[in-house]
Amino acid sequence: MRWKTPFKDILPRTAKGRKKSATPRTSAPLTILSFFYLATTLLFVVAKPCFVWTQSASVREGVSTADLLQVMWHGLALDLATAGYASAPLWLLLGIAIWLPKTHVRYIYKVYALLVALVFGCVVVAAACLYGFWGTKLDSTAWSYLDSPTGALQSVTGWYLCGVILAVSVTVFLAARLLLWAVNRRLKPVRHRLALSGVWLLVGGLIFLGIRGGVGKSTANVGMVYFSDRLFLNHAAVNPAFSLLSSLKKAKAAEQRMDFFPADTCAALFAALDYNTRSENTERLLHTTRPNVLIVLMEGCGGQFVHAVDPKSDPNVTPNLNRLAHEGIVFTECYANSYRTDRGTVCTFSGYPSFPNLSVMKLAAKASKLPSIAGTLREAGYDTEFLYGGDINFTNTNGYLLSTGYRRTTGDTGFPPEARHTHDWGVTDAIAFDSLFQRIIRRPQQEPWHIGFLTLASHEPWKVPYSRLPHDEKANAFAYLDDCIGRFVEKLKKTEAWKNLLVIFLPDHGINYPEGIPDSDERRSHIPMIWVGGAVSAPRVVSKICNQTDLPATLLGQMDLPHDAFRFSRDVMSATYRNPCAVHTWNEGIYFKDSTGISVVNLLTKPASIIREAPAPSPRRCDAAKAFLQTCYDDLRGL
């Protein structure tokens, strides 16, 4: 029976005007495309348990059927995105065929399907094989071995290589059989071309939506499928083809160099900065070495809004933070390393520096290798959790958090539906702080815990349910954040949790405020860092120059926990902290400050030029800034 649709009779007739008797029922363009998309998705879904089963017993130990189902379910988003990439050329080809009915595309279909099957087979087998050697999902690193394949093959036996070839062959064969079943028909002129074209454009939009990863603020990224505190399960959920494509786009940025000096000269200049992670004769800020730790990352809250660290600022904007600064410990000369949330988050929790033109968080394979406060505390027996009222998949945030030590992460989808759009970026701060409070008081306080919390309301478009400073929307947004903080802390003080609690407030970055200040202005990077809670021994002002990257070593030093893995983090309260300095990068340059003054270097000019120096020029400061950045790039390439 023929289909009574605009797509019927899509096979051309023979020269004698009759259909080929050997040809089975016809398939419409939409049917072909739909089947191809679903078949490609199915291939990637089925590949996931195969990936798990091919790993060594020690790697897959403890993986249950429920775990496999979660791997397939959570990984589906990237499978759909990758199937969208694969379907896009076919969508274009079939779309052309609608208007050029005499264009026979049957053999092009077959060639394309075979090509997709070949790529699929090579990618999934390579991902399964290389994971045993690397412990990471397939990425652009694999291409580096194509330059010297002989060296790579020396690490495997001939039998192993034969097994790989056989696995690729079988996988390609099975994938091709499935895909060719979807695209083994020829097109015949169809009626209602205009209507079909409209439908076709709609289908193209749906494919694009799948490629993008949905309608949320975040686009498809490796971290969006992370769901477990066991890294292997997260890796199993990642689509290997997507991981490879994603890393290829970022590989060029990750391999950039900033070679200002010969290696030995750079090493000497960096050594002169005395960057170290030693904690010796540390001045004690806490009366316990095992406090429960809450780190509140305040979106964009620079020093311009906190009078306690900037006496020139308006004290009426954040009265609660000013009060807490006097009640606890305030670091008045702390500087943000970067100007974006994704970068500042890594700087804060991993003590890793920022870069002018790339985000380490987006480099999933490298970000997963970073040390972190959560990872160290987890090894010390702490339960770890992260809360954010926005899209936690944005810029691979979820992947970074889960791979560096957080057991659980909660984003906007973890809140009631009616709360998820109370701000342009998600859940407004008042609701998020209330959720945070409930999580804290429900915890058994005899078990150590750490929570990371990122606010969001003090961000463009600056719309908040608060109007204490109606004539300045930016200042009013930070006044709202401050009000939420004040209410939250006052409630906490009345609970048992306060007695052994350390709450650390600092921002992810600053903002350009007042309007018109350049990125090179010191006010852009100057930030508050305030420690409060029952664990704080006494109020104190710490006026040493430091960076937000120094938080991990300083905190862990107070807790007598190791922090030597944090190469770029310094214990500010240690006797070894003898050369206080701070750096800040943005897309055009680097800012360096020490006790002698500041130097700002423009990195876009060749060679790098000076933007500003105060109070006087200092070649030493400029060289220190460039040597620091060169060392950071060298370290990143080595991750």
Helices and strands as residue ranges (DSSP letters): H 29-53, H 57-60, H 65-99, H 106-134, H 141-144, G 145-147, H 149-153, H 158-182, H 193-212, G 222-225, H 231-237, H 240-254, H 263-272, E 292-298, G 303-305, H 319-327, E 329-335, H 341-350, G 360-362, H 364-367, H 373-379, E 383-388, G 394-396, H 397-403, E 408-410, G 412-414, G 417-419, H 429-442, E 449-454, H 473-493, G 496-500, E 501-507, G 522-524, E 526-532, E 540-542, E 546-547, G 548-550, H 551-558, E 581-586, E 589-594, E 597-602, E 609-614, H 619-638
